[in-house]
Amino acid sequence: MPYPLDAAAVRTWCGLALEALGRERERIDAINVYPVADGDTGTNLYLTLESAARAVEAAFDGHAAAGTAPGLADAIGAMAHGALLGARGNSGTIVAQLLRGMTQVLAVAPDAGPGSADALRQALRHAAAAGYEAVAHPVEGTVLSVATAAAAAAERVADRTAEPAEVARAAHQGANDALQATPGQLAVLGRAGVVDAGGCGLVALLGALADALSGEVTAAPVALRADAPLPEAAGCGVPGGEDRGADGCADPHAGGPAFEVIYLLEAGDASVARLRARLDRLGDSLVVVGGDGLWHVHVHVDDAGAAVEAGIEAGRPYRIRITHFGGATRAKEPAMAARAVVTVVPGAGLAGLCAQAGATPVPVRPGEPPASGELVQAIRQARAREVMLLPNDPELRHTAAAAAEQARTEGVRVALIPTRSAVQGLAALAVHEPGRSFDEDVVAMTAAAGATRYAELAVAERQSWTMAGVCQAGDVLGLIDGDVAVIGPDLARTATTVLDRMLSAGGEMVTLVLGPDVPDSLADRLERHVRERYLAVDTVVYEGGENAAPLLIGVE
C-alpha cells in the first residue's frame, strides 16, 4: 500500500538508500571513469548517505527526548544537512545539493501540501536546477542529466491526483532510462562501455524513495553497462601504450590536476561568489553547494594550498580534506623544493624565537603595521620556492593576501596561514614539517593555528565602552579572541581571570608571552595557578621583548 511522504517516509528512505548503495558500492566504484578514474564514486556516495542517515536518526532522537514528533521539514532538512556535512567526492557533493534542492520545496511547498505528489514533482524539478547551479561547468551524460530526466518523468505523470509513490516510481524509471543513455552523451563513458557512476548512485537513491513510498522493496540492481555495444567500446579503442583508468580504458584526465580539495566553509553569499570565480581559475570539477552561511566546497587543483587559502579569504574553512590522485593517470606531485616560513611578530624576543625555529621574522612596532611591499621583500629574502606566510594579526589579512599574490607572480608558491595572533603563529610554527608535502604542511599548520585560542592583556589609555562594560584609563583589559572580555585592576588578577575563562572550555597547553616590563614573578604565579587548578595542562613561557604586548596567552 502507498505511504504518505512524511517524516517516517524520509527515515525509511534513508535506510533503504543506505542499503542500496551498500549493495551497489563496489559495482559503482568499478565503473568510475569520470570525472576522475579513481574508483571511489560508490564509496563516496555511500559515505554521503551514511552521514545523511545519521542526521535523520539524530533528529528523531532529539524529538523523542522532547516528547514531540518530527515533521517532514525536520526530517528532510536533517537529511540534506547531514549529506552536506558528510559529502564525499564530486558525486556526493552534487547529491547533497540535490537533496538540499528537494528540501527547499518540501519544507514549505507553497502551492501544495508538504507531502503531496505535486510537492514531490516540484521538489525534483527544483533539485535538478539546483544541481546545475552548483557545478561550475555542467556536463551532459552525468548525474545532472539523470536528475533532469527524473524530474521530467515525474512531471509526465498524467493523473494530478496521483500518490507520491507513483511520482517517485516514475522519477526512478525516468532516471534509469536516462542513465542508460549516458554512454552516448559522454565520450569517455562510450569508450569504456559503461554508464555514469554518479548517475548510478542517483538511480539507486530514487529507487529507494519509490520503495519507501510504495511499501514494495524491489532491491533491483542498477544496470551498469550500456544497452548495446558502442562503436568504440571494444578494447576501448585506444593503443595499449596510453595512460589507463580504473577500467583499463584511457583516462581523459591524465595529466590533469593532482589534488582533490574538499572543505566545509562558513561564509556569506557574496564571498562564495568570489570564491567560485577564483577556484574556477585554479582547477576543474568545481562544485560549491549549500547556503545560509554554510557551504561544501569541492575542486580538483594542482595547488591545494591556494585552494585552501581561497577558502580562508572567503570565510572559515574546516574539515579540510586533501587527496592526491595517485597512479599513472594523474600528474605527478611536484618535486619537493626549499620551503620557508615568513612570520610577522610584535617584538624582538619573538623575532629571535621564530628565527631560531627556522622562520624569517618580520618584526613590527606597535601602531606601525608592515606594508605589503615589506612582506613581499621578506618572502624574497626567504629564498624559497614554497613559503608559508603567517600575518599573526587579523588587521593584516588583506595586506598579507596582496603580498602573497605579488610573490606568486614572481614564481613563488605562497600559502597564507590564517593566524590572528602571535601565539597562533607559534602553534603553527611548532607543527611545521619541511619533510612532508607542501599541502599537508599547510593543512597541519592551519589546523594548529585554528585550535589555539588567543588572548592579549593591554592597559586602557582612556575611558571607553567595551564588550565587558566601561573601562577607565589605567584599567587592565583582557581581550579573548579579539574582544574585551575582562576589565581588571592589575595585570596579575586580570590574567588569572582570563586564563580561567579560556581553560573552562578545556586545553592541553598554555603559552605565555611576556612583555618587556612584566616581572618574571607573574609568569611563576600563572604557571602555579595552572598547575594547581588544571591537571595535565602544561605551560610554556617566552620573552616577547621590546614592542611586545604586556602579556599574550595561547591555549591549545
C-alpha positions in Angstrom: 0.0 0.0 0.0 1.2 3.5 -0.7 2.6 5.5 2.2 2.5 9.3 2.7 5.5 11.5 2.1 6.2 12.4 5.7 9.0 12.2 8.3 8.7 8.5 8.7 8.9 8.0 5.0 12.1 10.1 4.9 13.6 7.9 7.7 12.7 4.8 5.7 14.1 6.3 2.5 17.4 6.9 4.2 17.6 3.4 5.5 16.7 1.8 2.1 19.1 4.2 0.2 22.0 3.2 2.5 21.2 -0.5 2.0 21.0 0.0 -1.8 24.3 1.9 -2.0 25.9 -0.6 0.3 25.0 -3.3 -2.2 26.0 -1.3 -5.3 29.1 0.4 -3.8 31.7 -1.9 -5.3 30.0 -2.2 -8.7 29.7 1.6 -8.9 33.4 2.0 -7.9 34.4 -0.3 -10.7 32.8 1.8 -13.4 34.0 5.1 -12.1 35.8 6.7 -15.1 34.5 10.3 -15.0 35.5 12.9 -13.9 38.4 11.0 -12.5 39.1 7.3 -12.9 39.9 6.8 -9.2 37.3 4.1 -8.4 35.6 5.6 -5.4 32.3 7.1 -6.5 30.2 4.3 -5.0 32.1 4.6 -1.7 31.8 8.4 -1.7 28.0 8.2 -2.3 27.6 5.6 0.4 29.5 7.7 3.0 27.5 10.8 2.0 24.2 8.9 2.6 25.5 7.4 5.8 26.1 11.0 7.1 22.5 11.9 6.0 21.0 8.8 7.7 22.8 9.6 11.0 21.5 13.2 10.9 17.9 11.9 10.4 18.2 9.5 13.3 19.6 12.3 15.5 16.6 14.4 14.6 14.2 11.7 15.6 16.1 11.0 18.8 16.0 14.8 19.7 12.3 15.0 19.2 11.7 11.8 21.2 13.7 13.2 24.1 11.5 16.4 23.9 8.3 14.3 23.7 7.5 15.5 20.2 7.3 14.1 16.7 9.4 15.4 13.8 7.6 16.9 10.8 8.5 16.4 7.1 10.5 19.6 7.2 12.6 18.4 10.2 13.4 15.1 8.6 14.1 16.1 5.1 16.1 19.1 6.4 18.2 16.8 8.6 18.8 14.5 5.7 20.0 17.4 3.4 22.1 18.9 6.2 23.7 15.6 7.1 24.6 15.0 3.4 26.1 18.5 3.1 28.3 17.9 6.2 29.4 14.4 5.1 29.5 14.8 1.3 32.4 13.0 -0.3 33.8 13.4 -3.8 32.3 15.1 -6.8 29.1 13.0 -7.0 28.5 13.0 -3.2 28.7 16.8 -3.3 26.2 17.0 -6.1 23.8 14.6 -4.4 24.0 16.7 -1.3 22.9 19.7 -3.4 20.0 17.7 -5.0 18.7 16.8 -1.5 19.0 20.5 -0.5 17.0 21.5 -3.5 14.3 19.0 -2.6 14.3 20.3 0.9 13.7 23.9 -0.2 10.4 22.8 -1.7 9.2 20.0 0.6 9.9 22.1 3.8 7.4 24.7 2.6 5.6 23.5 -0.6 3.8 26.8 -1.2 1.4 25.5 -3.9 0.6 22.1 -2.5 0.5 20.1 0.7 4.1 19.5 2.1 3.9 15.8 1.3 1.7 15.8 -1.8 2.5 14.3 -5.2 2.7 17.7 -6.7 5.1 18.9 -4.0 7.3 16.0 -4.9 7.2 16.9 -8.6 8.2 20.5 -7.7 10.9 19.2 -5.4 12.5 17.0 -8.1 12.4 19.8 -10.6 14.0 22.3 -8.2 16.6 19.7 -7.2 17.7 19.3 -10.8 18.0 23.0 -11.3 20.0 23.4 -8.0 22.4 20.7 -9.2 23.2 22.6 -12.4 23.7 25.8 -10.4 26.2 24.2 -8.1 28.5 22.9 -10.8 30.8 25.4 -12.4 30.8 23.7 -15.9 27.9 21.2 -16.1 28.4 18.2 -18.4 25.7 16.2 -20.0 25.8 12.4 -19.6 26.4 12.7 -15.8 24.3 12.7 -12.7 22.9 16.1 -13.7 21.3 14.6 -16.8 19.9 11.8 -14.8 18.4 14.2 -12.3 16.8 16.3 -15.0 15.3 13.2 -16.6 13.9 12.1 -13.3 12.2 15.4 -12.8 10.8 15.4 -16.3 9.4 11.9 -15.9 7.7 12.9 -12.6 6.1 15.9 -14.4 4.6 13.5 -17.1 2.6 11.5 -14.5 -0.8 12.3 -16.1 -3.0 11.8 -13.1 -2.8 15.0 -11.0 -4.4 13.1 -8.1 -1.6 10.5 -8.1 0.0 9.4 -4.9 3.6 10.4 -4.1 4.6 6.8 -4.6 3.5 6.9 -8.3 5.5 10.1 -8.9 8.6 8.6 -7.2 8.3 5.4 -9.3 8.1 7.4 -12.5 11.1 9.5 -11.5 13.0 6.4 -10.8 12.2 4.9 -14.2 13.0 8.1 -16.0 16.3 8.3 -14.2 17.1 4.7 -15.1 16.3 5.4 -18.8 18.5 8.5 -18.8 21.3 6.5 -17.1 21.3 4.0 -20.0 21.7 6.9 -22.4 24.8 8.4 -20.7 27.4 6.5 -22.8 26.1 8.1 -25.9 26.4 11.6 -24.3 29.8 11.4 -22.8 32.7 10.1 -24.9 34.7 8.6 -22.0 31.7 6.5 -21.0 31.2 5.4 -24.5 34.8 4.3 -24.9 34.5 2.3 -21.7 31.0 0.9 -22.5 29.7 1.9 -19.1 27.1 4.3 -17.7 27.9 7.2 -15.4 28.8 6.2 -11.9 27.3 9.2 -10.2 24.1 8.6 -12.2 24.0 5.0 -10.9 24.0 6.3 -7.4 21.1 8.7 -8.0 19.1 5.9 -9.6 19.7 3.8 -6.5 18.7 6.7 -4.3 15.4 7.4 -6.3 14.6 3.7 -6.3 14.9 3.7 -2.5 12.5 6.7 -2.4 10.0 4.8 -4.6 10.3 1.7 -2.4 9.8 3.7 0.8 6.6 5.4 -0.5 5.2 2.3 -2.2 6.0 -0.2 0.5 7.3 -2.5 -2.2 11.0 -3.1 -1.8 12.4 -4.1 -5.2 16.1 -4.2 -4.5 16.8 -4.4 -8.2 20.4 -3.9 -9.1 21.3 -0.9 -11.3 22.3 -1.8 -14.8 25.9 -0.6 -15.2 26.6 -1.3 -18.9 25.2 0.3 -22.0 22.2 -1.4 -23.5 24.2 -2.1 -26.7 27.9 -2.0 -27.5 29.1 1.3 -28.8 31.5 1.6 -31.7 34.5 2.4 -29.5 33.6 0.1 -26.7 35.5 -3.0 -27.9 39.0 -2.8 -26.5 38.3 0.8 -25.6 39.6 1.9 -29.0 42.9 3.1 -27.6 46.5 2.0 -28.1 48.0 -0.1 -25.3 50.6 2.5 -24.6 48.2 5.2 -23.4 47.6 6.0 -19.8 44.7 3.9 -18.5 41.9 4.5 -16.0 40.3 2.2 -13.4 38.5 0.2 -16.1 41.6 -0.3 -18.2 40.5 2.4 -20.7 42.2 5.7 -21.4 41.7 8.3 -18.7 40.8 11.6 -20.4 42.1 13.5 -17.3 45.6 12.1 -17.5 47.9 14.9 -16.7 45.1 16.9 -15.0 45.0 18.4 -11.6 46.9 16.4 -9.0 44.7 17.0 -5.9 41.1 16.8 -4.8 40.4 19.5 -2.2 37.2 19.4 -0.1 36.2 21.6 2.9 33.2 23.0 4.7 33.0 26.8 4.7 31.3 29.3 6.8 30.8 32.4 4.6 28.3 34.8 3.1 26.9 34.6 -0.4 29.0 37.4 -1.8 32.2 35.9 -0.5 31.3 32.5 -2.0 30.6 34.1 -5.4 34.1 35.4 -5.4 35.4 32.1 -4.2 33.8 30.2 -7.1 35.5 32.5 -9.6 38.9 32.1 -8.0 38.6 28.3 -7.7 37.4 28.1 -11.3 40.7 29.7 -12.4 42.7 27.3 -10.2 41.3 23.9 -11.3 38.3 21.9 -12.5 35.5 19.7 -11.3 34.4 22.7 -9.2 31.2 22.1 -7.1 30.1 24.5 -4.4 26.9 23.6 -2.6 25.0 24.8 0.4 23.7 28.2 1.6 22.5 30.1 4.6 26.1 30.6 5.7 27.3 27.0 5.4 28.9 25.6 2.2 30.6 22.5 1.0 33.4 23.1 -1.5 34.9 20.5 -3.9 37.6 21.2 -6.5 40.4 19.4 -8.3 43.6 21.5 -8.4 47.4 21.3 -8.7 47.9 23.9 -6.0 46.0 22.6 -3.0 47.4 25.3 -0.8 46.0 28.0 -3.0 42.6 26.3 -2.9 42.6 26.3 0.9 43.8 29.9 1.1 40.9 30.9 -1.2 38.6 29.4 1.3 40.3 31.3 4.2 39.9 34.6 2.3 36.2 33.8 1.8 35.4 32.8 5.3 36.2 30.0 7.8 37.1 26.6 6.2 37.2 23.5 8.3 37.1 19.7 7.9 39.7 20.2 5.2 40.4 17.0 3.2 43.2 16.9 0.5 43.6 13.8 -1.6 46.4 13.2 -4.0 45.3 11.3 -7.2 47.9 8.5 -7.3 48.8 6.2 -10.1 49.8 6.7 -13.7 46.6 8.5 -14.6 47.3 11.7 -12.7 50.0 14.3 -12.8 52.9 13.6 -10.5 53.3 15.8 -7.4 55.9 18.4 -7.9 59.3 17.6 -6.5 60.0 18.9 -3.0 61.6 22.3 -3.1 63.2 24.5 -0.5 60.5 25.8 1.8 60.3 28.7 4.3 58.0 30.3 6.8 57.7 34.1 6.9 56.0 35.3 10.1 55.1 38.8 11.4 56.0 39.2 15.1 55.3 42.1 17.5 58.6 42.0 19.4 62.4 41.4 19.2 62.1 38.4 21.6 59.6 36.7 19.4 61.5 37.5 16.3 64.6 35.8 17.7 62.5 32.8 18.8 61.0 32.4 15.3 64.4 32.8 13.7 65.8 30.0 15.9 62.9 27.8 14.6 64.0 28.5 11.0 61.4 31.1 10.1 62.0 34.5 8.5 60.6 37.1 11.0 59.1 40.4 10.1 59.3 42.5 13.4 56.8 45.3 13.8 56.4 48.2 16.1 53.0 49.0 17.8 50.8 51.0 15.5 53.2 50.5 12.6 51.9 47.5 10.6 54.0 46.4 7.7 53.0 47.2 4.1 52.5 44.5 1.5 55.9 45.5 -0.1 57.7 44.7 3.2 56.1 41.3 3.3 57.0 40.7 -0.4 60.6 41.6 0.4 60.6 39.2 3.3 59.3 36.4 1.1 62.1 37.2 -1.4 64.7 37.1 1.4 63.5 33.7 2.4 64.9 32.4 -0.9 62.4 29.5 -1.2 60.1 28.3 -3.9 57.4 27.5 -1.3 56.5 29.8 1.5 54.0 29.8 4.4 53.1 33.4 5.3 51.8 34.0 8.9 50.3 37.5 9.4 49.5 36.9 13.1 47.1 39.8 13.1 43.5 40.0 11.7 44.2 43.5 10.5 47.0 42.3 8.2 44.8 39.8 6.4 44.4 41.8 3.2 47.9 43.1 3.3 49.3 39.6 3.5 47.0 38.4 0.8 48.2 41.1 -1.6 51.8 40.2 -0.7 51.1 36.6 -1.5 49.6 37.4 -4.8 52.6 39.5 -5.8 55.0 36.8 -4.8 53.1 34.3 -6.9 53.6 36.4 -10.0 57.4 36.0 -9.3 57.1 32.2 -9.3 56.9 31.6 -5.5 54.2 29.2 -4.2 52.7 31.0 -1.2 50.2 29.8 1.3 48.6 32.3 3.7 48.1 30.7 7.1 45.2 32.5 8.9 46.9 33.3 12.1 45.3 36.1 14.1 47.8 36.3 17.0 51.5 35.7 17.6 50.6 32.7 19.8 48.6 31.2 16.9 51.7 31.7 14.8 53.9 29.9 17.4 51.4 27.0 17.4 51.5 26.8 13.6 55.3 27.0 13.5 55.6 24.2 16.1 54.0 21.7 13.7 55.8 22.9 10.6 57.5 19.9 9.0 59.5 20.6 5.8 59.8 16.8 5.2 56.1 16.4 4.2 54.3 17.7 1.2 53.6 21.4 1.0 49.8 20.9 1.1 49.9 18.6 4.1 52.1 21.1 5.9 49.6 23.9 5.1 46.7 21.9 6.4 48.6 20.9 9.6 49.7 24.5 10.3 46.2 25.9 9.6 44.7 23.3 11.9 47.2 24.1 14.7 46.5 27.8 14.5 42.7 27.2 14.4 42.9 25.0 17.5 44.6 27.8 19.5 42.5 30.3 21.4 44.4 33.6 22.0 44.2 36.5 24.4 46.1 39.7 25.0 46.3 41.9 28.1 46.6 45.7 27.5 46.3 48.8 29.6 43.4 51.2 28.7 44.6 54.6 27.7 41.2 56.4 28.2 37.7 55.8 29.4 35.7 53.9 26.9 32.9 51.4 26.3 33.8 47.8 25.8 32.1 44.4 25.4 32.8 43.9 29.1 31.5 47.3 30.2 33.0 50.8 30.8 36.8 50.9 31.4 38.8 53.7 32.9 42.2 54.9 31.9 44.8 52.6 33.6 42.5 49.6 33.8 43.9 46.3 32.5 41.9 44.9 29.6 41.8 41.2 28.9 40.9 40.6 25.2 39.9 37.0 24.3 39.9 36.2 20.6 40.0 39.9 19.9 37.2 41.1 22.1 37.4 42.7 25.6 36.2 40.1 27.9 37.6 41.1 31.3 38.3 44.5 32.9 40.6 44.3 36.0 42.6 46.5 38.4 46.0 44.9 37.8 47.8 42.6 35.4 48.1 39.5 37.7 44.4 39.3 38.7 43.2 40.1 35.2 45.5 37.5 33.7 44.3 34.8 36.1 40.6 35.6 35.3 41.4 35.4 31.5 43.2 32.1 31.9 40.3 30.6 33.9 37.8 31.7 31.2 39.9 30.2 28.4 40.6 26.9 30.2 36.9 26.5 31.2 36.5 25.1 27.6 39.4 22.7 28.0 43.0 22.8 26.9 46.3 20.9 27.0 48.9 23.6 26.6 49.1 27.2 27.8 51.6 29.6 26.1 52.6 32.8 27.9 54.5 35.6 26.1 55.7 38.3 28.5 56.2 41.9 27.5 59.4 43.8 28.3 58.2 45.4 31.6 56.4 42.3 33.1 58.2 40.7 36.0 59.1 37.0 35.9 57.1 36.6 39.1 53.9 37.0 37.1 54.9 34.0 34.9 55.6 32.0 38.0 52.3 32.9 39.6 50.3 32.0 36.4 52.2 28.7 36.0 51.5 27.8 39.5 47.8 28.7 39.1 47.5 26.4 36.0 49.4 23.6 37.7 47.2 23.6 40.8 43.8 24.1 39.2 44.1 22.2 35.8 45.5 18.8 35.8 47.6 17.6 32.8 47.8 21.2 31.3 51.4 22.2 30.5 52.7 25.8 30.5 55.5 27.3 28.4 56.8 30.8 28.8 58.6 33.1 26.3 60.0 36.6 26.5 58.4 38.8 23.9 61.0 41.5 24.1 60.7 45.1 23.1 57.5 46.2 21.4 55.6 43.2 22.6 52.2 43.5 24.4 52.3 43.2 28.2 51.1 39.6 28.0 49.9 37.2 25.3 48.2 34.0 26.2 47.5 31.0 24.0 45.5 27.9 24.9 45.7 24.8 22.7 
